[in-house]
Amino acid sequence: MGTSYSITDKFGEDLACLLAEKIVKRYTDFQSAAFIKEVAVSTKGKTYTQRVEVIADLLDIHLPFAYKEAIHILLSILGEENPKETGMFTNFYWVLPIGKYVEKYGLSDYNVSMRAIAEITKRNTGEYAIRPFIRNFPAHTLQIMEKWAQSDNFHLRRLASEGLRPKLPWATRLDTFNHCPEKVFKILEILKEDPVLFVKKSVANHLTDWLKVDKDATMPLLRRWAKSNNKHTMWIVKRASRKIDLLLADTVDK
């Protein structure tokens, strides 16, 4: 029998080797051997999320001190955009520590970081990296995410929904808009007829979150969407309400 290889196992020495190989081509002063050794030692016994953070912290130590210079190096190794509707643990899983690096160290350079998050999400996901920016700059970030919701790039459209989820898995709760969910719903309205499954799943899961956070605010939106003749909107409504009795069955099935 072969040995099992968990998600957690991906984020250790092998990933450090992969990152070092890419980085040293763009930044010749990168101390690859030291970085790999420190990652191997520091990730032992850690969970997946802890390992991602450890690697991000070690990137910060081994890359140039100036954030703009460091993120320029990291973005230069991303390569071609991901053309597939795949999640964060597939071919571009190695980008996750770069997203964590932006999340932890990029808050003081908003514009650079937002551009970085947009590029990261086209390969992996920016749904975690963007959350501190939402908390600290909610109005400005909502404006950008509204533009992303109208992008030709489905990864950016998905991020416009996924990054704003109040109960995103593996992330702390986002309660910034608990008192004004209509600001988030405005973005979901733009996405309600999106034909891409990757985006539709995010919108449906997002609404399921809101049903748990504020059902009274969410129900009118779902009831209104349930009257739509658009097949993509109908799909979202059915998926969002699949585990909760919303008394929508008669309307949805028509």
N, C-alpha and C positions, 0 to 999 in steps of 0.2 A: 504493500500500500504506500502511496506517496504521502508526503507530509503536507498538511494543510497550510495555506498561505493566506493569512487574514488581511483585512484592510490595514490594521495597525502595523503589520509587518512591512508594508510598503514604505512607511515613513521612518526609515532608519539609515543605516550605513549605505545601502544600495542607492537610496535617493540622494544622499549626500554626494556620492560619487558621480551620479548623473548631473546634478546641479553644478558641481565643481568643474566637470568636463566642459559644460556649456559656458560657464562664467569666465574661466581662465582664457578662453578664446577672445573675449571682449575686454577683459581686465587682467592683464598679464601679471599684476602684482598680487593677485589672489593666491592666498596660501592654501592650496588645495589639500595637501596632506594634513595640515593642522585642522582644517575645517572638517574633513571626513572623520578624523580621529575623535574630535570633540562631539560630533553628532553621534557617532557610534556609542560613546560612553554615556552621553547625556540623555539619550532616548531610551536606554534600557529600563524596563519596568514601568514605562510611561504609557498612558492611554493614547489613542489616536490624536485627540485634540491637543493633548499636552505635547506630543511629539511635533506636531505642526508648529506650535508656538516655540518650542526649543529651537527648531531649525530656523525659524524667522529671527529669533534673537541672535543666533550665531551668524546669520547673514549680516545682521546689523554690525556685529563685531568685526567681521572680516571684509566688509565692503567699505568704500570711502565714507568718511564721517558726514559729508554733506549729503542730505537726503536726495536732492535733485540729481546729483551725480550717481548715487547708488541706484535710484529707481531707473535712471536712464540705462544703466548696465543691465538691470533685471528685465526691463521691457525689451531690450535688444536680443534676449535669448528666447523669447516666446515663440518665434517662428510663425508659420502660417496659421491663419484662423481655423478653428474647428468647424467643419461644414456640417457636422452631425448633431442631432438632438440627444446628446449624451450628458450624463451627470458628472459629478466631480471626482469619481473614483475610476474613470476609464483612462484613455490614452494620455490625457493631460492632467492626471492626478498630481504630477510633480509641480504644478503651478500653485497649488494650495499654500505652501509657505510664503510665496511671493505676495499673495493676497493678504496673508496674515501680517507680513512685513508692512504693507501699506496701512492696514488697520491699526497697527500699533505705533508706527513711527511717522505716518504721513499727515496727521491731523493739522499740523501747523503750516502745511503747504497745500491748501485746499484745491486749487485749480490743477496743479500737477497730479495730485492724488486722484481726482475725479477722472482725469484723462487716463490715468493708469488703471483704475478700476474698470473703465470701459474696455480697455484692451485685454485685461485679465479675463473678464467675463466672456469674451469672444472665444476663449480657449477652455476655460474651466468655469469659474463662477466668482462674481464679486458680491454675492449676497451677504457675506459676513463682513467683508472689508468696508462696505458702505454704511453699516449701522452706526458707528460712532459719528460719522459725518451727518447722518440724519438727526441724531440726537443733539448735536452741537450747532448745526446750521439747517434747521428743518425747512424753512421757507425756500432758501436757495436750492437746497438739494431736491426738494419736491419739484421745483421748476425744471431742473435738469432731468429728473426721472420722467416727468411728463413728456419731455422731448424724446427720451429713449422709448417711451411707450408708442411713439409714432415712427420709430426708426425702421428702415428696411431690414435691419439685422435682427433676426429673431432672438438671438442671445441677449441683446440689449432690451428688447421688449419683455422678455422673461424677467430680467433683472428689475425692471420697473415694477413688477409685481412681487417677485420673490424677496427682494431686498426690504420691502415694506411690511412683510408678514409680521404680525404682532407676536406670534408663537412659533417662530422658525426653529426647527430641530437643531440641536447642538449650538444654539445661540441664546443669549440672555433675552428676556422679553423686551419687546419694543412697545412702550406705553406712551410714546410721544403724542400719538394722535387719538388716544382713548377718549378724550373729551371732544374730539372733532373728527370722527371717522369719515365725514363727508369729503375731507381733503384727500384721503386715500381713495375713497370710492370714485372720485373724479378721474383718477388714473385707471382704475379698473374698468370704468365705463369705456375708455378708449380701447381697451383690450378685449371687451366682451364678445367680439365677433372674430377674434384672431383665428385663422385657419390652422395654425401650427400647434400640434399636440403638446409639444414641450411648453408652450406658452399657456395653453388652455389648462393643463394640469396645475400650473402654478396659480392661475387665477382661481380655480376651483378650490385648491388647498388653502389659498389665502382667505377665501370667503368662509371656509370651514373654521379657520382660526377666529374670524370675526364673530361667527355664530357662538363661539365659546366666550369671547370677550364682551360682546354687546349684541345679543340676539335681537333686541328691540330695534336697534338701528339697522341691522342687516336684513331683517325679514322683509321690509318694504322693497328694498332693492331686489331681492330674490324673487319676490312675487311679481314685480314689474318685469324683470328679465324673463320670467316663466311664460309671459304672454307673447314673447318674441317668436317670430317664424324662422329666425336664423338658426340653422342646425348647430353652429358652433356655440352660440349662446345657450341653446337647449342642453347641449352636452355639458357645459360648465355647471348649469343649474342642477342637473341630475347628479353629477359627481359631488358637488358641494353639499348636497342634501342627502346623500346616500345613507348616512348613518343616523340621521336625525329626522324625526317626524315633523315636517314643516307644513303639513296639510296642503302640499302643492301637487299631489298626485293627479288630481283631476285636471288641473290647469296644464301641467307639464305634458300629459299624455295626449292632449288634444292636437 
